[in-house]
Structures are given as C-alpha cells and as structure tokens.
Amino acid sequence: MAACSVPKFIESTQPRLLGSNDHQDSDLRKRKRMISNRESARRSRVRRKTHMGDLVLQVSQLVSDNKYMAINLKDTTQMFLNLDCENSVLRAQLAELTHLFESLTNIINGFNSLSNDYETEASVMCGVDDELLVHCETMLHENEHFVVEMLLN
C-alpha cells in the first residue's frame, strides 16, 4: 500500500495549484473582457460623437432650408396677393366695359332702327331722287356719330 499511496502534502497542494490556475485564468478573462468592454465603449462613444456631429450638420442645413423656404413662401404669397388684386381690378374693368359695350350696342341698334325709319320716310318724302336720299342718310349718320362721341366722352 505504501508504494501506491501519494504523500499527503502533495495531495493537499494539487487542488491549490489547479485552483490557482483557474483563478488566474478567470482574472485573465475578466481583464480581457474589461479591456474589450472599454474598447467597445470607446468605439461606441466615437460613433455617437460622429453621429451627433452629423445630426448637428443636418439640423443646421434644415434650419437654413427652412429659412429659404419661408422667404420664398413670403415672396410667393405677396405675388399671389398682388395678382389677385390686379385680377379683381381687371374683372371690374371687364364688367364695366361689357356694360358699356351692351349700352353702345343698344344705342347703335336704336340708331339703325331710326335710320331705317328715316330712310323709309325720306324715300317717301323725296320720291325717287337718289341724290337727296343719300344727303339725308349722310346727315343721319353724322348725327349718329355725334351722339356716340358725346356718350363716350
């Protein structure tokens, strides 16, 4: 039995050596993980800082674009208001001119009706004398133009 047995002091030191290696391996793994975590955190901070810088630039660009669009909108709105006002004036002028045209058309139709009546009367009064008929018609047309000019002025 003595040949097969291991001295007691050797048995008691072996678990300590294995435990010590496990402890060193554990410490080494902890240090590696800690270093890896620090490096990962550093990379994360760099990415976050880069992303933040990009966002600041984007905000600056968007603020600039917004100012440009606000100015453009203000100018466009002013042009719209000017054109709307001008359009209202033109519509009023159109209504006025349409009314004037209708009035003048009625006056001319009235003169044409009178002219036809006078021609009939003149031909009856003057007989077949064409020269006198032309003279009467000329006088009627001159009076017609005179009345129209008075209405326009």
Legacy VTK file of the C-alpha trace (Angstrom):
# vtk DataFile Version 3.0
C-alpha trace
ASCII
DATASET POLYDATA
POINTS 153 float
0.000 0.000 0.000
2.856 2.306 0.632
4.023 2.078 -2.946
0.670 3.175 -4.321
-0.090 5.927 -1.941
0.676 9.556 -2.658
2.095 11.585 0.184
-0.493 13.759 1.891
1.303 17.083 1.387
1.336 16.511 -2.407
-2.412 15.784 -2.464
-3.173 18.908 -0.486
-1.105 21.152 -2.809
-2.516 19.876 -6.089
-6.029 21.358 -5.747
-4.488 24.646 -4.802
-2.369 24.687 -7.932
-5.373 23.851 -10.108
-7.486 26.428 -8.243
-4.751 28.990 -8.633
-4.586 28.410 -12.398
-8.383 28.670 -12.589
-8.230 31.894 -10.617
-5.503 33.280 -12.893
-7.468 32.216 -15.981
-10.568 33.825 -14.529
-8.661 37.034 -13.779
-7.160 36.984 -17.263
-10.609 36.505 -18.831
-12.002 39.324 -16.666
-9.171 41.630 -17.729
-9.629 40.732 -21.405
-13.378 41.272 -21.092
-12.808 44.569 -19.256
-10.354 45.728 -21.959
-12.758 44.578 -24.679
-15.647 46.386 -22.965
-13.582 49.551 -22.614
-12.613 49.396 -26.287
-16.235 48.748 -27.267
-17.382 51.682 -25.110
-14.703 53.893 -26.687
-15.833 52.876 -30.194
-19.441 53.497 -29.154
-18.539 56.988 -27.869
-16.708 57.746 -31.141
-19.695 56.521 -33.185
-22.100 58.517 -31.007
-19.925 61.630 -31.314
-19.705 61.216 -35.115
-23.461 60.640 -35.333
-24.092 63.694 -33.146
-21.859 65.800 -35.403
-23.774 64.554 -38.459
-27.077 65.410 -36.768
-25.840 68.910 -35.881
-24.858 69.463 -39.529
-28.224 68.120 -40.679
-30.092 70.414 -38.257
-28.052 73.367 -39.488
-28.862 72.507 -43.118
-32.563 72.029 -42.338
-32.736 75.371 -40.485
-31.099 77.055 -43.476
-33.503 75.334 -45.895
-36.440 76.324 -43.697
-35.386 80.000 -43.724
-35.024 79.919 -47.521
-38.448 78.294 -47.925
-40.045 80.797 -45.522
-38.644 83.710 -47.550
-39.724 82.035 -50.792
-43.216 81.427 -49.366
-43.465 85.066 -48.254
-42.456 86.295 -51.730
-44.840 83.871 -53.446
-47.691 84.886 -51.145
-47.037 88.574 -51.867
-47.001 87.913 -55.623
-50.269 85.971 -55.285
-51.900 88.827 -53.380
-50.696 91.350 -55.983
-52.007 89.214 -58.846
-55.291 88.602 -57.033
-55.740 92.356 -56.565
-54.857 93.015 -60.209
-57.259 90.257 -61.257
-60.072 91.887 -59.257
-59.380 95.230 -60.956
-59.388 93.562 -64.380
-62.664 91.760 -63.614
-64.248 95.077 -62.585
-62.956 96.721 -65.771
-64.298 93.806 -67.819
-67.738 94.168 -66.217
-67.678 97.924 -66.837
-66.583 97.535 -70.458
-69.127 94.765 -71.048
-71.878 97.022 -69.727
-70.605 99.913 -71.885
-70.462 97.640 -74.940
-74.026 96.462 -74.362
-75.190 100.066 -73.927
-73.444 101.186 -77.112
-74.817 98.188 -78.991
-78.324 99.143 -77.867
-77.737 102.764 -78.933
-76.398 101.703 -82.332
-79.309 99.310 -82.813
-81.644 102.158 -81.905
-79.957 104.466 -84.428
-80.076 101.762 -87.082
-83.760 101.356 -86.398
-84.259 105.140 -86.606
-82.092 105.299 -89.690
-84.201 102.669 -91.395
-87.321 104.579 -90.390
-85.838 107.876 -91.702
-84.732 106.237 -94.930
-88.234 104.995 -95.453
-89.672 108.434 -94.660
-87.053 110.201 -96.786
-87.721 107.981 -99.759
-91.432 108.641 -99.386
-90.871 112.406 -98.959
-88.218 112.802 -101.615
-89.643 110.431 -104.128
-87.156 108.711 -106.357
-84.451 111.364 -106.108
-81.447 109.263 -105.032
-79.172 112.268 -104.531
-81.464 113.731 -101.882
-81.828 110.321 -100.244
-78.017 109.994 -99.952
-77.819 113.508 -98.468
-80.459 112.644 -95.819
-78.683 109.392 -94.919
-75.342 111.213 -94.548
-76.900 113.712 -92.161
-78.418 110.911 -90.096
-75.072 109.086 -89.834
-73.272 112.295 -88.845
-75.814 112.857 -86.079
-75.414 109.233 -85.002
-71.606 109.602 -84.719
-72.004 112.878 -82.851
-74.303 111.282 -80.235
-71.969 108.270 -79.791
-68.961 110.567 -79.278
-70.904 112.551 -76.689
-71.743 109.357 -74.795
-68.147 108.157 -74.834
-66.761 111.452 -73.570
LINES 1 154
153 0 1 2 3 4 5 6 7 8 9 10 11 12 13 14 15 16 17 18 19 20 21 22 23 24 25 26 27 28 29 30 31 32 33 34 35 36 37 38 39 40 41 42 43 44 45 46 47 48 49 50 51 52 53 54 55 56 57 58 59 60 61 62 63 64 65 66 67 68 69 70 71 72 73 74 75 76 77 78 79 80 81 82 83 84 85 86 87 88 89 90 91 92 93 94 95 96 97 98 99 100 101 102 103 104 105 106 107 108 109 110 111 112 113 114 115 116 117 118 119 120 121 122 123 124 125 126 127 128 129 130 131 132 133 134 135 136 137 138 139 140 141 142 143 144 145 146 147 148 149 150 151 152
